[in-house]
Amino acid sequence: MPNAIIRVSKKAAIYRGFTITKSPRTPVRPRNLYGISKEGVYYGCEFAAAEAMRFIDRLYAERSMRNV
Protein backbone atom coordinates (compact mmCIF):
# COMPACT_ATOMS: atom_id res chain seq x y z
CA MET A 1 0.00 0.00 0.00
CA PRO A 2 1.46 3.39 -0.95
CA ASN A 3 1.94 5.97 1.78
CA ALA A 4 -0.74 8.62 1.91
CA ILE A 5 -0.34 12.32 2.48
CA ILE A 6 -2.54 13.50 5.35
CA ARG A 7 -3.72 17.11 5.12
CA VAL A 8 -3.53 18.70 8.59
CA SER A 9 -4.42 22.24 7.56
CA LYS A 10 -4.45 24.46 4.50
CA LYS A 11 -0.68 24.91 4.76
CA ALA A 12 0.53 21.68 6.39
CA ALA A 13 0.50 17.96 5.65
CA ILE A 14 2.04 14.81 7.12
CA TYR A 15 3.80 12.26 4.91
CA ARG A 16 5.61 9.22 6.38
CA GLY A 17 5.98 11.03 9.71
CA PHE A 18 7.45 14.19 8.14
CA THR A 19 5.70 17.55 8.14
CA ILE A 20 5.46 19.35 4.79
CA THR A 21 4.66 23.03 5.29
CA LYS A 22 3.62 25.26 2.39
CA SER A 23 5.09 28.78 2.41
CA PRO A 24 3.25 31.44 0.41
CA ARG A 25 4.57 33.20 -2.65
CA THR A 26 6.17 36.61 -2.18
CA PRO A 27 7.18 39.34 -4.63
CA VAL A 28 10.79 38.22 -4.19
CA ARG A 29 9.97 34.51 -4.52
CA PRO A 30 7.15 33.98 -7.05
CA ARG A 31 6.85 30.24 -6.31
CA ASN A 32 5.53 28.39 -3.29
CA LEU A 33 8.07 26.59 -1.13
CA TYR A 34 7.41 23.36 0.74
CA GLY A 35 9.50 22.97 3.89
CA ILE A 36 10.29 19.48 5.17
CA SER A 37 10.77 18.75 8.87
CA LYS A 38 10.46 15.95 11.40
CA GLU A 39 10.62 16.17 15.19
CA GLY A 40 12.08 19.67 15.10
CA VAL A 41 14.78 18.85 12.52
CA TYR A 42 14.53 20.86 9.30
CA TYR A 43 15.51 18.96 6.14
CA GLY A 44 15.20 21.76 3.57
CA CYS A 45 12.60 22.84 1.06
CA GLU A 46 11.35 21.99 -2.42
CA PHE A 47 9.33 23.89 -5.01
CA ALA A 48 6.51 21.31 -5.26
CA ALA A 49 4.74 18.99 -2.83
CA ALA A 50 5.54 16.02 -5.10
CA GLU A 51 9.25 16.89 -4.95
CA ALA A 52 9.06 17.06 -1.15
CA MET A 53 7.44 13.62 -1.05
CA ARG A 54 10.12 12.24 -3.42
CA PHE A 55 12.82 13.67 -1.12
CA ILE A 56 11.26 11.91 1.89
CA ASP A 57 11.05 8.65 -0.07
CA ARG A 58 14.77 8.96 -0.88
CA LEU A 59 15.56 9.46 2.82
CA TYR A 60 13.69 6.26 3.64
CA ALA A 61 15.43 4.38 0.80
CA GLU A 62 18.88 5.50 2.02
CA ARG A 63 18.01 4.49 5.58
CA SER A 64 16.85 1.04 4.50
CA MET A 65 20.08 0.56 2.48
CA ARG A 66 22.13 1.27 5.62
CA ASN A 67 20.14 -1.26 7.65
CA VAL A 68 20.80 -4.12 5.20
C-alpha positions as CSV (number, residue, x, y, z in Angstrom):
1,M,0.0,0.0,0.0
2,P,1.5,3.4,-0.9
3,N,1.9,6.0,1.8
4,A,-0.7,8.6,1.9
5,I,-0.3,12.3,2.5
6,I,-2.5,13.5,5.3
7,R,-3.7,17.1,5.1
8,V,-3.5,18.7,8.6
9,S,-4.4,22.2,7.6
10,K,-4.5,24.5,4.5
11,K,-0.7,24.9,4.8
12,A,0.5,21.7,6.4
13,A,0.5,18.0,5.7
14,I,2.0,14.8,7.1
15,Y,3.8,12.3,4.9
16,R,5.6,9.2,6.4
17,G,6.0,11.0,9.7
18,F,7.4,14.2,8.1
19,T,5.7,17.5,8.1
20,I,5.5,19.3,4.8
21,T,4.7,23.0,5.3
22,K,3.6,25.3,2.4
23,S,5.1,28.8,2.4
24,P,3.3,31.4,0.4
25,R,4.6,33.2,-2.6
26,T,6.2,36.6,-2.2
27,P,7.2,39.3,-4.6
28,V,10.8,38.2,-4.2
29,R,10.0,34.5,-4.5
30,P,7.2,34.0,-7.1
31,R,6.9,30.2,-6.3
32,N,5.5,28.4,-3.3
33,L,8.1,26.6,-1.1
34,Y,7.4,23.4,0.7
35,G,9.5,23.0,3.9
36,I,10.3,19.5,5.2
37,S,10.8,18.7,8.9
38,K,10.5,16.0,11.4
39,E,10.6,16.2,15.2
40,G,12.1,19.7,15.1
41,V,14.8,18.9,12.5
42,Y,14.5,20.9,9.3
43,Y,15.5,19.0,6.1
44,G,15.2,21.8,3.6
45,C,12.6,22.8,1.1
46,E,11.4,22.0,-2.4
47,F,9.3,23.9,-5.0
48,A,6.5,21.3,-5.3
49,A,4.7,19.0,-2.8
50,A,5.5,16.0,-5.1
51,E,9.3,16.9,-5.0
52,A,9.1,17.1,-1.1
53,M,7.4,13.6,-1.0
54,R,10.1,12.2,-3.4
55,F,12.8,13.7,-1.1
56,I,11.3,11.9,1.9
57,D,11.1,8.6,-0.1
58,R,14.8,9.0,-0.9
59,L,15.6,9.5,2.8
60,Y,13.7,6.3,3.6
61,A,15.4,4.4,0.8
62,E,18.9,5.5,2.0
63,R,18.0,4.5,5.6
64,S,16.8,1.0,4.5
65,M,20.1,0.6,2.5
66,R,22.1,1.3,5.6
67,N,20.1,-1.3,7.7
68,V,20.8,-4.1,5.2
